[in-house]
Amino acid sequence: MTDAPKKHIRPGRKCFGWLAVWMIAVIAGCHHTPDQSAFSDLSNRPSGPAVQLRCAKIPGVSAIAAHCWFAEYDLDQKRWRRWEVWQHAGKGSGSWGHIRRDLMHPASGVGHGGSWALAEWTGAEASRLTAVLRDPERYPWPDTYRYWPGPNSNTYAAWVLREAEISTALPLAAIGRGYCIFAN
């Protein structure tokens, strides 16, 4: 009596299948732009604390990857500030390793079209987010940047939200958003 031959599935095929499913899900839903009428125009001056979570497509991989950052209204300076992690570490004022403040205009995209708001907070929630953003030394990976699996801009956005105790999901295309959960 002979054993029936075992069906051999190469691990690469299984990974490719999951990757294909992920890419279809991302392409189908990652760049759905929410109705922007619900969010403040960044040319306006809010009367109290305000923070937006913003997103843009990444050049070269725009179908599957997005870059997230925060626009925070500075009540003292009466202007919007941009907070993000950038692929190249900065030097000087407004830089803490890869963390950048005001590298670009808060509403500017990152080279593949414009940006859009994903969420906006005012009042106490905005104050909690502002406190985290204005203390960049707390971020655990200021001197490390990796496109995948992170830490990167989306890791920073997820970390800020978690530290401020704000429950908001980043889009599937925000590669690196789960790094802070798995790194600890």
Backbone as ProteinMPNN parsed JSONL, in Angstrom:
{"seq_chain_A": "MTDAPKKHIRPGRKCFGWLAVWMIAVIAGCHHTPDQSAFSDLSNRPSGPAVQLRCAKIPGVSAIAAHCWFAEYDLDQKRWRRWEVWQHAGKGSGSWGHIRRDLMHPASGVGHGGSWALAEWTGAEASRLTAVLRDPERYPWPDTYRYWPGPNSNTYAAWVLREAEISTALPLAAIGRGYCIFAN", "coords_chain_A": {"N_chain_A": [[0.846, -1.165, 0.0], [0.635, 2.128, -0.949], [1.385, 5.437, 0.02], [-0.685, 8.225, -0.673], [0.338, 10.797, -2.87], [1.51, 13.815, -1.431], [0.011, 16.966, -1.545], [1.74, 19.701, -2.603], [2.182, 22.912, -1.552], [3.65, 25.828, -2.4], [5.189, 28.185, -0.264], [5.432, 30.777, -1.256], [3.336, 31.13, -3.064], [1.106, 31.15, -1.388], [1.62, 33.449, 0.144], [1.621, 35.318, -1.926], [-1.044, 35.193, -2.682], [-2.384, 36.251, -0.399], [-1.224, 38.771, -0.436], [-2.235, 39.741, -2.863], [-4.992, 39.851, -2.243], [-4.911, 41.783, -0.215], [-3.945, 44.005, -1.683], [-6.051, 44.43, -3.482], [-8.093, 45.105, -1.704], [-7.021, 47.449, -0.632], [-6.74, 49.09, -2.918], [-9.388, 49.293, -3.62], [-10.499, 50.692, -1.462], [-8.75, 52.459, -0.106], [-8.164, 55.045, -0.934], [-10.435, 56.45, -0.762], [-11.89, 59.444, -0.577], [-13.076, 61.227, 2.1], [-16.095, 63.188, 2.521], [-15.25, 66.434, 2.248], [-16.478, 68.7, 3.169], [-17.189, 68.503, 5.781], [-15.019, 69.183, 7.267], [-12.707, 71.615, 8.65], [-11.599, 74.372, 6.733], [-8.274, 74.886, 5.973], [-7.463, 77.472, 5.711], [-8.924, 78.942, 7.4], [-9.309, 80.407, 10.696], [-9.571, 78.807, 13.571], [-11.472, 79.244, 16.643], [-10.742, 77.922, 18.882], [-8.842, 75.081, 20.197], [-7.763, 72.922, 17.569], [-7.323, 70.077, 15.522], [-6.336, 68.263, 12.693], [-6.288, 65.112, 11.071], [-4.523, 64.225, 8.323], [-4.103, 63.053, 4.909], [-2.331, 61.717, 2.088], [-1.653, 60.545, -1.236], [1.176, 58.494, -2.034], [3.892, 59.174, -4.145], [4.692, 57.022, -6.9], [3.873, 54.674, -5.61], [1.205, 55.054, -5.321], [-1.211, 53.712, -5.62], [-1.304, 51.864, -3.609], [-0.263, 52.898, -1.232], [-0.215, 55.317, 1.406], [0.458, 58.489, 2.953], [0.307, 59.774, 6.151], [-0.384, 62.577, 8.309], [-0.452, 65.269, 10.756], [-2.339, 68.261, 11.065], [-2.165, 70.988, 13.026], [-3.771, 73.509, 14.821], [-2.243, 76.375, 15.887], [-2.885, 78.288, 18.483], [-1.555, 80.451, 19.685], [0.228, 81.442, 17.718], [-1.556, 81.802, 15.737], [-1.92, 80.192, 13.412], [-1.881, 77.307, 11.197], [-0.049, 74.353, 11.871], [2.138, 71.817, 10.673], [2.687, 68.447, 11.43], [4.725, 65.618, 11.239], [6.309, 62.479, 10.366], [9.151, 62.188, 8.431], [10.855, 60.792, 5.576], [13.575, 61.459, 5.407], [15.904, 62.39, 7.826], [15.846, 65.451, 9.635], [17.56, 68.583, 10.21], [18.192, 71.096, 12.63], [15.934, 73.79, 13.598], [12.604, 72.839, 14.224], [12.887, 70.156, 13.693], [13.22, 66.856, 14.82], [15.067, 64.411, 14.684], [13.589, 62.219, 12.508], [11.125, 63.349, 12.812], [9.186, 66.021, 11.801], [8.316, 69.444, 11.843], [6.313, 71.61, 10.135], [7.473, 71.127, 7.584], [6.282, 71.258, 5.117], [3.465, 73.053, 3.693], [0.493, 72.734, 5.631], [-1.676, 71.597, 4.159], [-0.595, 70.582, 1.859], [0.085, 68.018, -0.548], [2.142, 65.078, -1.027], [3.536, 64.932, -3.396], [2.022, 63.522, -5.243], [-0.459, 64.658, -6.15], [-3.079, 66.354, -4.288], [-3.954, 66.677, -0.76], [-6.119, 65.249, 1.761], [-8.519, 65.561, 4.416], [-8.874, 63.23, 7.029], [-9.924, 63.032, 9.547], [-11.113, 65.167, 12.204], [-10.575, 67.054, 15.147], [-11.742, 68.946, 17.93], [-11.696, 71.098, 20.834], [-11.34, 69.35, 23.942], [-10.271, 66.888, 22.991], [-8.662, 67.748, 20.846], [-6.868, 69.282, 22.294], [-5.546, 67.281, 23.778], [-4.294, 65.876, 21.686], [-2.65, 67.925, 20.677], [-0.931, 68.318, 22.857], [0.566, 65.944, 22.78], [1.705, 66.099, 20.198], [3.318, 68.389, 20.478], [5.35, 67.53, 22.057], [7.683, 66.121, 20.93], [9.914, 64.617, 21.677], [9.078, 62.427, 23.066], [8.375, 60.435, 21.274], [9.043, 57.104, 20.351], [10.757, 56.258, 18.212], [12.479, 58.261, 16.875], [14.78, 58.435, 15.327], [14.734, 56.499, 13.412], [13.663, 55.203, 10.322], [11.675, 53.331, 8.234], [10.291, 52.157, 5.25], [8.711, 49.857, 5.151], [8.399, 47.428, 7.616], [7.827, 49.617, 9.112], [9.243, 51.737, 11.623], [7.425, 54.634, 10.455], [5.88, 57.438, 8.766], [3.181, 56.797, 9.136], [3.259, 55.143, 11.321], [3.968, 57.008, 13.233], [1.654, 58.667, 13.177], [-0.284, 56.828, 14.119], [0.807, 56.312, 16.637], [0.678, 58.852, 17.892], [-2.12, 59.209, 18.002], [-2.772, 57.05, 19.688], [-1.356, 57.713, 22.051], [-2.708, 60.045, 22.756], [-5.083, 58.999, 23.42], [-7.111, 58.643, 21.513], [-9.452, 57.139, 19.502], [-9.196, 56.262, 16.417], [-9.251, 54.915, 13.233], [-6.633, 54.348, 10.955], [-6.269, 54.472, 7.359], [-6.207, 51.451, 5.289], [-4.119, 51.686, 3.485], [-2.21, 53.013, 4.882], [0.553, 52.098, 5.437], [2.54, 50.678, 7.94], [1.127, 51.551, 10.083], [0.488, 49.771, 12.136], [2.843, 49.206, 13.38], [3.736, 50.191, 15.916], [2.246, 48.741, 17.706], [3.12, 46.092, 17.404], [5.81, 46.353, 17.897], [6.229, 46.745, 20.557]], "CA_chain_A": [[0.0, 0.0, 0.0], [1.458, 3.335, -1.054], [0.75, 6.68, 0.466], [-1.041, 9.163, -1.741], [1.285, 11.913, -2.881], [1.044, 15.008, -0.725], [-0.075, 18.17, -2.354], [2.753, 20.65, -2.127], [1.893, 24.323, -1.826], [4.82, 26.656, -2.124], [4.84, 29.328, 0.589], [5.355, 31.99, -2.058], [1.989, 31.251, -3.632], [0.19, 31.531, -0.32], [1.901, 34.859, 0.431], [1.172, 36.1, -3.066], [-2.499, 35.248, -2.608], [-2.759, 37.222, 0.624], [-0.802, 40.078, -0.919], [-3.202, 40.144, -3.884], [-6.227, 40.219, -1.548], [-4.643, 43.054, 0.465], [-3.847, 45.063, -2.68], [-7.399, 44.698, -3.995], [-8.808, 45.829, -0.651], [-6.448, 48.784, -0.537], [-7.09, 49.854, -4.115], [-10.833, 49.531, -3.6], [-10.988, 51.572, -0.42], [-7.795, 53.269, 0.638], [-8.122, 56.439, -1.332], [-11.762, 57.039, -0.739], [-11.78, 60.738, 0.094], [-14.315, 61.578, 2.79], [-16.682, 64.482, 2.18], [-14.403, 67.435, 2.886], [-17.274, 69.803, 3.722], [-17.305, 68.29, 7.223], [-13.768, 69.576, 7.914], [-12.309, 73.02, 8.561], [-10.687, 74.818, 5.68], [-7.053, 75.267, 6.67], [-7.237, 78.918, 5.63], [-9.704, 79.541, 8.487], [-8.69, 80.462, 12.025], [-10.513, 78.349, 14.602], [-11.454, 80.022, 17.885], [-10.223, 77.065, 19.946], [-7.934, 74.035, 19.716], [-8.234, 72.119, 16.44], [-6.311, 69.2, 14.919], [-6.812, 67.399, 11.62], [-5.48, 64.013, 10.553], [-4.569, 64.39, 6.875], [-3.557, 61.924, 4.164], [-2.056, 61.947, 0.666], [-1.061, 59.417, -1.956], [2.635, 58.533, -2.132], [4.328, 58.991, -5.535], [5.284, 55.732, -7.257], [3.096, 53.57, -5.035], [-0.029, 55.723, -4.915], [-2.349, 52.789, -5.601], [-1.305, 51.004, -2.415], [0.351, 53.478, -0.036], [-0.585, 56.679, 1.769], [1.253, 59.18, 3.973], [-0.57, 60.495, 7.076], [0.233, 63.575, 9.183], [-1.39, 66.1, 11.503], [-2.357, 69.718, 10.979], [-2.56, 71.446, 14.362], [-3.903, 74.962, 14.852], [-1.487, 77.001, 16.973], [-3.654, 79.457, 18.916], [-0.653, 81.567, 19.977], [0.754, 81.996, 16.466], [-2.703, 81.967, 14.842], [-1.683, 79.533, 12.124], [-1.842, 75.854, 11.203], [1.28, 73.738, 11.855], [2.128, 70.45, 10.16], [3.522, 67.522, 12.196], [4.819, 64.333, 10.555], [7.613, 61.824, 10.253], [9.585, 62.248, 7.038], [11.834, 59.752, 5.261], [14.937, 61.95, 5.647], [16.023, 63.104, 9.093], [16.111, 66.878, 9.469], [18.497, 69.249, 11.108], [17.795, 72.455, 12.974], [14.644, 74.115, 14.188], [11.466, 72.147, 13.635], [13.214, 68.76, 13.392], [13.651, 65.967, 15.898], [15.314, 63.197, 13.902], [12.691, 62.162, 11.357], [9.915, 64.129, 13.087], [9.285, 67.356, 11.214], [7.235, 70.411, 12.0], [6.241, 72.611, 9.064], [8.297, 70.834, 6.412], [5.475, 71.756, 4.002], [2.177, 73.62, 4.092], [-0.326, 71.662, 6.209], [-2.594, 70.952, 3.22], [0.124, 70.091, 0.675], [0.283, 66.585, -0.718], [3.553, 64.679, -0.979], [4.065, 64.728, -4.733], [1.105, 62.821, -6.146], [-1.757, 65.294, -5.968], [-3.336, 67.035, -3.023], [-4.228, 65.895, 0.447], [-7.482, 65.339, 2.255], [-8.679, 65.319, 5.849], [-9.5, 61.961, 7.416], [-10.639, 63.254, 10.809], [-10.837, 66.457, 12.829], [-10.945, 67.137, 16.549], [-11.711, 70.249, 18.572], [-11.89, 71.014, 22.275], [-10.453, 68.543, 24.784], [-9.529, 65.906, 22.185], [-7.614, 68.486, 20.129], [-5.857, 69.664, 23.294], [-4.734, 66.095, 24.072], [-3.442, 65.639, 20.516], [-1.659, 69.004, 20.64], [0.069, 68.044, 23.901], [1.446, 64.875, 22.288], [2.461, 66.624, 19.057], [4.303, 69.389, 20.91], [6.373, 66.875, 22.873], [8.199, 65.107, 20.007], [10.952, 63.787, 22.3], [8.448, 61.204, 23.592], [8.212, 59.425, 20.219], [10.071, 56.09, 20.588], [11.639, 55.944, 17.078], [12.735, 59.494, 16.114], [15.958, 58.31, 14.469], [14.584, 55.325, 12.549], [12.604, 55.285, 9.31], [11.63, 52.228, 7.256], [9.033, 52.174, 4.503], [7.958, 48.704, 5.617], [7.057, 47.506, 8.193], [7.803, 50.806, 9.949], [8.411, 52.917, 11.852], [7.377, 55.636, 9.394], [4.894, 58.499, 9.019], [1.927, 56.221, 9.607], [3.533, 54.687, 12.685], [3.9, 58.228, 14.047], [0.247, 59.063, 13.296], [-0.945, 55.859, 15.004], [1.354, 56.507, 17.984], [0.103, 60.09, 18.431], [-3.522, 58.927, 18.341], [-2.806, 56.152, 20.851], [-0.902, 58.468, 23.223], [-3.746, 61.02, 23.1], [-6.269, 58.211, 23.732], [-8.103, 58.905, 20.471], [-9.698, 55.918, 18.747], [-9.479, 56.529, 15.002], [-8.528, 53.965, 12.389], [-5.95, 54.849, 9.763], [-6.655, 53.654, 6.2], [-5.394, 50.271, 4.991], [-2.929, 52.1, 2.741], [-1.262, 53.634, 5.81], [1.521, 51.039, 5.761], [3.314, 51.036, 9.121], [0.236, 51.997, 11.151], [0.452, 48.812, 13.226], [4.202, 48.915, 13.876], [3.906, 50.476, 17.35], [1.585, 47.675, 18.467], [3.938, 44.896, 17.34], [7.189, 46.624, 18.328], [6.305, 46.773, 22.021]], "C_chain_A": [[0.896, 1.233, 0.0], [0.66, 4.531, -0.559], [0.442, 7.55, -0.746], [-0.045, 10.324, -1.711], [0.668, 13.14, -2.19], [1.043, 16.187, -1.681], [0.897, 19.191, -1.763], [2.353, 22.062, -2.539], [3.124, 25.115, -1.446], [4.408, 27.866, -1.292], [4.685, 30.619, -0.202], [3.969, 32.211, -2.636], [0.985, 31.7, -2.587], [0.373, 33.008, 0.026], [1.398, 35.742, -0.696], [-0.344, 36.253, -3.049], [-2.984, 36.27, -1.592], [-2.372, 38.629, 0.203], [-1.784, 40.605, -1.967], [-4.517, 40.585, -3.239], [-6.057, 41.577, -0.874], [-4.619, 44.206, -0.539], [-5.221, 45.414, -3.25], [-8.196, 45.494, -2.97], [-8.318, 47.267, -0.545], [-6.879, 49.639, -1.719], [-8.577, 50.203, -4.105], [-11.238, 50.578, -2.572], [-10.018, 52.533, 0.21], [-7.848, 54.733, 0.276], [-9.507, 57.03, -1.498], [-11.646, 58.328, 0.069], [-13.104, 61.055, 0.774], [-14.825, 62.938, 2.308], [-15.932, 65.563, 2.955], [-15.186, 68.607, 3.471], [-17.431, 69.682, 5.238], [-16.081, 68.799, 7.99], [-13.486, 71.057, 7.726], [-11.422, 73.247, 7.36], [-9.44, 75.33, 6.391], [-6.688, 76.745, 6.489], [-8.025, 79.655, 6.714], [-8.916, 79.517, 9.792], [-9.715, 80.027, 13.064], [-10.397, 79.197, 15.87], [-10.912, 79.217, 19.059], [-9.302, 76.02, 19.365], [-8.57, 73.225, 18.586], [-7.068, 71.329, 15.871], [-7.002, 68.386, 13.832], [-5.796, 66.295, 11.376], [-5.643, 64.084, 9.045], [-3.842, 63.234, 6.2], [-3.316, 62.341, 2.723], [-1.484, 60.674, 0.071], [0.451, 59.613, -2.063], [3.041, 58.297, -3.585], [4.975, 57.62, -5.753], [4.514, 54.531, -6.751], [1.716, 54.068, -4.617], [-1.243, 54.796, -4.865], [-2.424, 51.994, -4.313], [-0.77, 51.666, -1.156], [-0.045, 54.939, 0.152], [0.308, 57.181, 2.894], [0.283, 59.986, 4.838], [0.232, 61.462, 7.932], [-0.861, 64.367, 9.885], [-1.221, 67.56, 11.138], [-2.933, 70.18, 12.314], [-2.647, 72.968, 14.347], [-3.223, 75.508, 16.096], [-2.21, 78.296, 17.343], [-2.775, 80.667, 19.177], [-0.157, 82.238, 18.702], [-0.339, 82.229, 15.427], [-2.431, 81.439, 13.437], [-1.687, 78.022, 12.314], [-0.395, 75.393, 11.11], [1.13, 72.307, 11.366], [3.129, 69.624, 10.949], [3.522, 66.172, 11.493], [6.206, 63.725, 10.751], [7.922, 61.788, 8.769], [10.697, 61.245, 6.813], [13.278, 60.169, 5.504], [14.953, 62.717, 6.961], [16.387, 64.561, 8.812], [17.136, 67.383, 10.455], [17.93, 70.627, 11.422], [16.403, 72.56, 13.55], [13.511, 73.388, 13.457], [11.738, 70.703, 13.269], [13.708, 68.055, 14.652], [13.889, 64.618, 15.249], [14.444, 63.236, 12.661], [11.384, 62.93, 11.581], [10.144, 65.543, 12.566], [8.058, 68.178, 11.559], [7.372, 71.435, 10.877], [7.223, 72.377, 7.929], [7.605, 71.372, 5.157], [4.217, 72.409, 4.563], [1.289, 72.484, 4.605], [-1.254, 70.939, 5.241], [-1.903, 70.382, 1.991], [0.181, 68.579, 0.657], [1.774, 66.28, -0.655], [4.085, 64.305, -2.359], [3.173, 63.985, -5.697], [-0.305, 63.377, -5.944], [-1.884, 65.905, -4.585], [-3.544, 66.085, -1.86], [-5.694, 66.039, 0.806], [-7.485, 65.056, 3.748], [-9.373, 63.978, 6.056], [-10.363, 62.128, 8.662], [-10.265, 64.63, 11.331], [-11.346, 66.436, 14.255], [-10.858, 68.583, 17.008], [-11.833, 70.03, 20.072], [-10.859, 70.147, 22.975], [-9.644, 67.518, 23.987], [-8.394, 66.584, 21.421], [-6.509, 68.905, 21.085], [-4.957, 68.482, 23.65], [-3.793, 65.779, 22.913], [-2.324, 66.675, 20.437], [-0.558, 68.76, 21.667], [1.053, 66.966, 23.45], [2.311, 65.398, 21.141], [3.577, 67.567, 19.49], [5.362, 68.826, 21.848], [7.018, 65.757, 22.039], [9.283, 64.204, 20.591], [10.383, 62.487, 22.856], [8.351, 60.093, 22.557], [9.348, 58.401, 20.298], [11.073, 55.855, 19.449], [11.993, 57.189, 16.26], [13.876, 59.362, 15.105], [15.898, 57.114, 13.526], [13.434, 55.557, 11.585], [12.754, 54.106, 8.367], [10.272, 52.278, 6.574], [8.115, 51.058, 4.986], [8.854, 47.899, 6.533], [6.842, 48.767, 9.022], [9.037, 50.778, 10.823], [8.528, 53.92, 10.7], [6.308, 56.665, 9.746], [3.593, 57.944, 9.603], [2.06, 55.62, 11.002], [3.395, 55.872, 13.636], [2.442, 58.654, 14.248], [-0.5, 58.131, 14.251], [-0.487, 56.04, 16.447], [0.749, 57.751, 18.635], [-1.343, 59.852, 18.855], [-3.622, 58.068, 19.601], [-2.41, 56.895, 22.126], [-1.952, 59.474, 23.697], [-5.073, 60.345, 23.451], [-7.444, 58.558, 22.811], [-8.241, 57.628, 19.649], [-10.145, 56.282, 17.332], [-8.633, 55.571, 14.18], [-7.885, 54.69, 11.215], [-6.343, 53.95, 8.588], [-5.724, 52.463, 5.997], [-4.092, 50.648, 4.299], [-1.892, 52.781, 3.623], [-0.307, 52.55, 6.324], [2.389, 51.516, 6.912], [2.443, 51.447, 10.301], [0.21, 51.053, 12.345], [1.8, 48.529, 13.851], [4.319, 49.124, 15.38], [3.248, 49.407, 18.223], [2.499, 46.447, 18.53], [5.356, 45.099, 17.854], [7.33, 46.581, 19.837], [6.103, 45.408, 22.633]], "O_chain_A": [[1.793, 1.369, 0.832], [-0.56, 4.61, -0.706], [1.206, 7.601, -1.709], [0.36, 10.773, -0.638], [-0.514, 13.445, -2.347], [1.946, 16.368, -2.499], [0.86, 19.491, -0.569], [2.206, 22.362, -3.724], [3.579, 25.072, -0.303], [3.395, 28.503, -1.58], [3.873, 31.469, 0.163], [3.484, 33.34, -2.693], [0.117, 32.528, -2.862], [-0.607, 33.737, 0.182], [0.813, 36.797, -0.449], [-0.868, 37.321, -3.365], [-3.881, 37.063, -1.879], [-3.113, 39.579, 0.458], [-2.126, 41.788, -1.956], [-5.096, 41.591, -3.649], [-6.946, 42.426, -0.947], [-5.199, 45.262, -0.286], [-5.513, 46.589, -3.474], [-8.894, 46.445, -3.322], [-9.115, 48.192, -0.386], [-7.327, 50.772, -1.545], [-8.969, 51.288, -4.536], [-12.222, 51.288, -2.779], [-10.436, 53.371, 1.009], [-7.593, 55.584, 1.128], [-9.722, 57.972, -2.262], [-11.339, 58.297, 1.26], [-14.138, 61.144, 0.113], [-14.067, 63.735, 1.754], [-15.98, 65.595, 4.185], [-14.619, 69.425, 4.195], [-17.772, 70.66, 5.904], [-16.097, 68.844, 9.22], [-13.957, 71.677, 6.773], [-10.591, 72.406, 7.016], [-9.547, 76.13, 7.321], [-5.702, 77.211, 7.06], [-7.823, 80.851, 6.926], [-7.99, 78.724, 9.97], [-10.622, 80.787, 13.401], [-9.353, 79.792, 16.136], [-10.651, 79.778, 20.123], [-9.002, 76.052, 18.172], [-9.752, 72.886, 18.635], [-5.958, 71.846, 15.75], [-8.11, 67.886, 14.024], [-4.588, 66.518, 11.465], [-6.761, 64.012, 8.535], [-3.062, 62.523, 6.835], [-4.01, 63.211, 2.195], [-0.911, 59.84, 0.772], [0.942, 60.737, -2.168], [2.592, 57.33, -4.199], [5.709, 57.125, -4.899], [4.503, 53.481, -7.394], [1.13, 53.555, -3.664], [-2.202, 55.07, -4.143], [-3.492, 51.498, -3.955], [-0.816, 51.052, -0.09], [-0.189, 55.692, -0.812], [0.843, 56.399, 3.68], [-0.482, 60.794, 4.313], [1.393, 61.201, 8.247], [-2.049, 64.159, 9.638], [-0.107, 68.038, 10.928], [-4.046, 69.809, 12.684], [-1.712, 73.643, 13.913], [-3.58, 75.151, 17.219], [-2.153, 79.279, 16.605], [-3.192, 81.797, 18.923], [-0.124, 83.466, 18.617], [-0.08, 82.788, 14.361], [-2.665, 82.11, 12.432], [-1.521, 77.517, 13.425], [0.397, 75.966, 10.362], [0.112, 71.662, 11.616], [4.277, 70.031, 11.127], [2.461, 65.632, 11.18], [7.134, 64.374, 11.233], [7.081, 61.413, 7.952], [11.408, 60.883, 7.75], [14.124, 59.318, 5.78], [14.116, 63.591, 7.185], [17.133, 64.864, 7.881], [17.519, 66.697, 11.403], [17.27, 71.245, 10.587], [15.782, 71.569, 13.933], [13.479, 73.336, 12.227], [10.916, 70.074, 12.603], [14.5, 68.592, 15.427], [13.002, 63.764, 15.259], [14.537, 64.161, 11.855], [10.62, 63.136, 10.637], [11.161, 66.174, 12.855], [6.929, 67.686, 11.567], [8.427, 72.046, 10.702], [7.753, 73.336, 7.368], [8.262, 71.879, 4.248], [3.943, 72.326, 5.76], [1.333, 71.38, 4.062], [-1.592, 69.778, 5.474], [-2.558, 69.757, 1.157], [0.309, 67.934, 1.698], [2.572, 67.135, -0.271], [4.976, 63.464, -2.48], [3.53, 63.829, -6.865], [-1.229, 62.638, -5.605], [-0.923, 65.962, -3.818], [-3.34, 64.876, -1.961], [-6.415, 66.85, 0.226], [-6.585, 64.405, 4.277], [-10.326, 63.637, 5.357], [-11.389, 61.466, 8.82], [-9.236, 65.193, 10.955], [-12.404, 65.878, 14.545], [-10.015, 69.348, 16.54], [-12.048, 68.906, 20.526], [-9.67, 70.189, 22.659], [-8.467, 67.301, 24.271], [-7.286, 66.051, 21.356], [-5.333, 68.883, 20.719], [-3.748, 68.648, 23.808], [-2.626, 65.453, 23.131], [-1.175, 66.329, 20.159], [0.62, 68.972, 21.377], [2.251, 67.073, 23.714], [3.52, 65.163, 21.119], [4.668, 67.539, 18.919], [6.183, 69.576, 22.376], [6.915, 64.583, 22.394], [9.544, 63.13, 20.048], [11.132, 61.54, 23.095], [8.256, 58.921, 22.923], [10.514, 58.793, 20.309], [12.145, 55.303, 19.696], [11.82, 57.171, 15.041], [13.924, 60.11, 14.128], [16.903, 56.757, 12.911], [12.37, 56.042, 11.969], [13.813, 53.898, 7.774], [9.238, 52.423, 7.227], [6.92, 51.261, 5.202], [10.025, 47.715, 6.201], [5.761, 48.954, 9.581], [9.813, 49.826, 10.738], [9.573, 54.042, 10.062], [5.881, 56.752, 10.898], [2.982, 58.569, 10.47], [1.098, 55.59, 11.769], [2.788, 55.763, 14.701], [2.039, 58.967, 15.369], [-1.264, 58.594, 15.098], [-1.29, 55.935, 17.375], [0.352, 57.709, 19.799], [-1.743, 60.25, 19.949], [-4.452, 58.326, 20.473], [-3.051, 56.73, 23.164], [-2.074, 59.73, 24.895], [-6.062, 61.017, 23.743], [-8.582, 58.738, 23.246], [-7.247, 57.097, 19.155], [-11.317, 56.57, 17.088], [-7.432, 55.438, 14.412], [-8.507, 55.532, 10.567], [-6.709, 52.793, 8.793], [-4.59, 52.466, 6.476], [-3.069, 49.995, 4.507], [-0.799, 53.097, 3.152], [-0.361, 52.149, 7.486], [2.918, 52.627, 6.875], [2.952, 51.667, 11.4], [-0.065, 51.489, 13.463], [1.901, 47.701, 14.757], [4.943, 48.31, 16.061], [3.663, 49.199, 19.363], [2.638, 45.832, 19.587], [6.033, 44.134, 18.208], [8.434, 46.401, 20.35], [6.138, 45.267, 23.855]]}, "name": "protein", "num_of_chains": 1, "seq": "MTDAPKKHIRPGRKCFGWLAVWMIAVIAGCHHTPDQSAFSDLSNRPSGPAVQLRCAKIPGVSAIAAHCWFAEYDLDQKRWRRWEVWQHAGKGSGSWGHIRRDLMHPASGVGHGGSWALAEWTGAEASRLTAVLRDPERYPWPDTYRYWPGPNSNTYAAWVLREAEISTALPLAAIGRGYCIFAN"}
